[in-house]
Amino acid sequence: MQTALAKEPATLDFLWVELTNRCNLQCTHCYSESSPYSGTKDVLTSEDYLHLIDESFALGCRQIQFIGGEPTLNRSLPTFIKRASTVGYELIEVFTNLVSVSDALLKTFAKHRVSVATSFYSSKSFTHDLITRSVGSFARTTRNIERVLGAKIPLRVSVIGMDANAGEYEATVGLLKQMGVKDISYDQVRGFGRAQPQSACDMGDLCGQCATSVLAIGPDGVVAPCIMSKQWAVGSLLKESLSEIAKSAKLLNTRHQISRAKATIQAECQPVCGPNRQQCGPECGPSKQCSPCGPNAGHKCTPNSFCSPGR
């Protein structure tokens, strides 16, 4: 299928790859509305994903994150990690809820220099399990955080703020630090998926980085500017190649729309974040702490954080 080509050169630095919409949790705020029963639209095959890894690298992408749903539920995850490592990606990250991680998978992470990211909600097991809608998830996730750290695998943890855990940030960060986690970030829940309010989603709820050189691929083949912006999809791998989509006028126009929407938000603070670390003023973040950046990371001042994905 032929697509209208953009007048500006395409850029792709970071790619989210959703390996399934299924998840062993049913978090109240899940942007993708995942659950153990939500994989009916998982249509991409292992071969499709391997081709995608190769094609995105050929487009200049050097950072890739495997996410879901819960990516560890895709049995081909080790194969995808090995392919990304062999091809030469500089950053390979797996965003997992860390509910279930086998010894074999930990060895794969270590062997191929994979970074791990996870979300965490509270120092209280009751609150954490209430948000995940899974009794025992707190115990399993904390145990696997310890296993990841014990294996010397880079780990970053994003604390997601919402009504259910209001006022628990300090204690939650304290617990994570006590466990040995050093890379801790913060973000407020965003109004997408199960967290979507009654009114329609607004581009202003996006962090704004999907107006740049990032893309997200869903397990149904849908290509969107980022994992949060699926309702502004720019194409489908079932109809055209990633290269065609990345060079399309539709992607360029959508990025421009997101950029304009971001510009209308008057942020209280605007940290300048990058792949290696962040630089920002003392007014940012809960308790006046500026947090590391990441796909689900930002700061408390506004829904529009200005952070690069992957870090």
PyMOL commands that set and color helices and strands:
alter all, ss='L'
color gray80, all
select helices_A, chain A and resi 46-58+71-73+77-87+103-111+125-132+137-150+163-165+169-179+193-195+203-205+209-211+230-232+242-246+249-263+286-288
alter helices_A, ss='H'
color red, helices_A
select strands_A, chain A and resi 14-18+63-67+91-95+115-120+155-161+183-188+214-217+222-224+235-236+272-273+278-279
alter strands_A, ss='S'
color yellow, strands_A
deselect
rebuild
show_as cartoon
